[in-house]
Structure formats: C-alpha cells, structure tokens
C-alpha cells in the first residue's frame, strides 16, 4: 500500500516585503479589473488628499511674517508621511508617487482658485470624489464576487497607489 503524498502549496518567496505585498494584490485582483481598481483608487487618494488639504491649519505668526503660511497645511504633513512610508518600501516608486502627488496638488490648488472665484467648495468636490472612489472600489469588488471590506480594503488603500506604479514600472522594464 502506497502512502498518499500531499503537496503543500508552495508559497513564493520574495527578497523584499513590498514584492510580497504586490504579489498579494495582483493575486486578489484579476488583470481585467485592475484598470477599474486603478481609476477608483486614484480618485479615492485624490479625494482624501483634498479633504486633508482643506482642514484649517493654525496661522503661526512667524510663518505669516516670513510669508510662508500658505505653504504649510495638513496636506503637507500627509504628503510627508505618505512619501516616508513608501520610501521605506520602495524608494524608486516613492519618487513616482511624489510626482503623482505633485500633479494632484496642482489640481487642488486650482480648485482653491476656482472656489475663491465663486466656484464650489474644494472640500465638497474632494468629498464627492473620495466617495466615488470608495464606492467604486467596493462596487467593483462586488461584481467580481470578491467583496473587499475592512482589512483587505485598508490594505488596498495603503499599498494600492505604489502597487499601481509598480505595474507601470514593470511594463517599462524599470527596476524598482
């Protein structure tokens, strides 16, 4: 009588933790749906950044005297934390994220000018964009029968932006 040999599912090993995170996200989301996830993830990130940007920041006298008070807000701290965390994961990809944040910052400032000229409030636009992003992520996951909530959604929101850039770098054959 021969013993049945069971093969344990071999888990791939990665040199860096970030590669494991990217592998996990790539396994979770199918190739066809990644474009949809990318769109909604970008909208969510932009909306959250706009909301954080619009939180009133204290006006310190020394900053006002130096005419530097317009350059410091809660969005600056958000950007610094995001870039630091991504820099620890993958430095090259963090520069790409910094470029993306720069483009998003430009559009947030343009929305501030629009608001001053009588347009809608930036926080309202940012809230709507963030809700579209989170709703789209949840809705897209439901259509795939892979509803993501809680920990998985939080993981996607945290690692997703840098994961999207890793896909671009892979296509361009740039090492990160």
C-alpha positions in Angstrom: 0.0 0.0 0.0 1.5 3.3 -1.1 1.2 6.4 1.1 -0.5 9.3 -0.5 1.8 12.2 -0.9 0.3 15.6 -0.5 1.9 18.5 -2.0 1.8 21.6 0.2 1.0 24.7 -1.8 4.4 26.3 -2.2 4.3 30.0 -1.3 6.7 32.1 -3.4 9.5 33.8 -1.5 10.4 37.5 -2.1 13.6 39.4 -1.5 11.7 42.4 -0.1 8.4 42.7 1.8 7.0 45.1 -0.8 7.2 42.4 -3.5 5.1 40.1 -1.3 2.5 42.9 -1.0 2.4 43.4 -4.7 2.0 39.7 -5.3 -0.8 39.6 -2.8 -2.6 42.5 -4.6 -2.0 41.0 -8.0 -3.5 37.7 -6.9 -6.5 39.4 -5.4 -7.5 41.4 -8.4 -7.8 40.0 -11.9 -5.9 41.6 -14.8 -9.1 42.8 -16.5 -10.4 44.6 -13.4 -7.1 46.2 -12.4 -7.8 49.3 -14.6 -11.1 49.8 -12.8 -9.4 49.5 -9.4 -6.7 51.9 -10.6 -9.2 54.5 -11.6 -11.2 54.3 -8.3 -8.0 54.1 -6.2 -6.7 57.3 -7.8 -10.0 59.1 -7.2 -10.0 57.9 -3.6 -6.4 59.1 -3.0 -7.1 62.4 -4.6 -10.3 63.0 -2.7 -8.7 62.1 0.7 -5.7 64.3 -0.1 -8.1 67.2 -1.0 -10.1 66.7 2.2 -6.9 66.7 4.4 -5.6 69.7 2.5 -8.7 71.7 3.4 -8.6 71.1 7.1 -7.8 74.6 8.6 -4.2 74.9 9.7 -3.2 77.2 12.6 -1.7 80.5 11.4 1.6 80.9 13.2 2.9 84.5 13.5 6.5 83.6 12.4 5.2 81.9 9.3 3.0 84.8 8.4 5.9 87.2 8.9 8.1 85.1 6.6 5.2 84.9 4.1 5.4 81.1 4.3 2.0 80.4 5.9 0.5 79.5 2.5 2.9 76.6 2.0 2.2 74.7 5.2 -1.0 72.9 5.8 -2.2 69.5 6.9 -1.8 68.2 3.4 1.9 68.9 3.7 2.1 66.6 6.7 0.0 64.0 4.9 2.4 64.1 1.9 5.4 63.8 4.1 4.1 60.7 5.9 3.0 59.0 2.7 6.3 59.6 1.0 8.2 58.4 4.1 6.2 55.2 4.3 6.6 54.5 0.6 10.3 55.4 0.7 10.8 52.6 3.2 9.1 50.1 0.9 10.5 51.0 -2.5 12.5 54.3 -3.0 12.1 54.5 -6.7 8.4 54.0 -6.6 8.1 56.6 -3.8 9.5 59.2 -6.3 6.8 58.3 -8.8 4.2 58.7 -6.0 5.7 62.1 -5.2 5.3 63.1 -8.8 1.6 61.9 -8.7 1.1 63.9 -5.5 2.6 67.0 -7.2 0.1 66.7 -10.0 -2.8 66.2 -7.6 -1.6 69.2 -5.5 -1.6 71.3 -8.6 -5.3 70.4 -9.2 -6.2 71.0 -5.6 -4.7 74.5 -5.7 -6.5 75.2 -9.0 -9.8 74.1 -7.3 -8.9 76.6 -4.4 -8.6 79.4 -7.0 -11.9 78.3 -8.6 -13.6 78.4 -5.1 -12.3 81.9 -4.5 -13.8 83.0 -7.8 -17.2 81.8 -6.7 -17.0 78.0 -7.6 -17.9 75.1 -5.4 -16.1 74.4 -2.1 -12.9 72.3 -2.5 -13.9 70.1 0.5 -17.2 69.3 -1.2 -15.6 68.3 -4.5 -13.0 66.3 -2.6 -15.6 64.5 -0.6 -17.6 63.6 -3.7 -14.5 62.3 -5.5 -13.5 60.3 -2.4 -17.0 58.8 -2.1 -17.0 57.9 -5.8 -13.6 56.3 -5.3 -14.5 54.2 -2.3 -17.9 53.3 -3.7 -16.3 52.3 -7.0 -13.8 50.1 -5.2 -16.5 48.3 -3.2 -18.9 48.1 -6.2 -16.2 46.7 -8.5 -15.2 44.1 -5.9 -18.9 43.0 -5.5 -19.2 42.5 -9.3 -16.2 40.2 -9.1 -17.7 38.3 -6.2 -14.7 39.3 -4.1 -16.2 41.8 -1.8 -13.5 43.7 0.0 -14.1 45.3 3.3 -12.2 46.0 6.4 -8.6 44.8 6.4 -8.4 44.0 2.7 -9.8 47.4 1.7 -7.4 49.1 4.1 -4.5 47.1 2.6 -5.6 48.1 -0.9 -5.8 51.8 0.1 -2.4 51.8 1.8 -0.4 49.8 -0.7 -2.5 50.3 -3.9 -1.0 53.6 -5.1 2.5 52.3 -5.0 1.3 49.0 -6.5 -0.2 50.8 -9.5 3.2 52.5 -10.1 4.9 49.1 -9.9 2.7 47.9 -12.7 3.8 50.9 -14.8 7.5 50.2 -13.9 7.1 46.5 -14.8 5.6 47.5 -18.3 8.5 49.9 -18.9 11.0 47.3 -17.5 12.3 49.7 -14.9 13.7 48.1 -11.7 12.2 49.3 -8.5 
